[in-house]
């Protein structure tokens, strides 16, 4: 069990590494949005088109990547949304049991479903090297590929999370 817990901690470290990359991607998203706004209004004042469809699409690609790929690091730090008002009043062991059941019954099956059902969608985009219909737009197949990648990462992180919660429920100590 200790070897599995060490593996789970390694998965957490990898997810946190993705989180750091996504933090920088957030900066690029904001810069792209600021440039797009300035180019739109500045272009009107100058009577020229300073913005581009590619940069507009890049902004929403950045957002999509942050949203999709941010789920695994969020789970690794246990900062996902909780709605249960009773959860905070429970003991750590009972909280871990709820987390474990949520992972096993909801998160992991949903991730597997999303992963499997998104593959034909992505395969279709790859088969035609799908691109934006807008002039100067970006290829669509890379951003569509992020969907199964994100659910695959979340599935792996979910397994790590479930394993760590199982260790708490069964009072198994892991080596640091």
C-alpha angles and dihedrals in degrees: 000000000000091000089052091049090051088051090049090052089051090052088052091052091051091049090050088051089056087049091057091050090049090052088060090044087057089058091052090048091054092046091050090049093048092048091048091053094045092046092050095050095034090049091053091051091049095040092239136110105245099163128077135209089230092059092045090052091045088059093056091041088057090049092048091050092048092049097044101038094038093071095077097051089044090055091045090059092041091238099129121127118281123192101176110107092196097053095081092055095055127094117262089253093054091044089053090050091053090047091049093050091045090053096046098042103033118010102044096043091047092049091049091048093048092046094051096042094047095055097079089048090053093041089055091051091049094047092062098028086239116220134183115279089222119095109261091011126146131255111274099203095077095053091045088052088060090069099069091034090056094047090046091053091046090049091053091045089047090055089051091048092048092049092051091048091049089054089055093047092050094038095241114162118217127209112251 
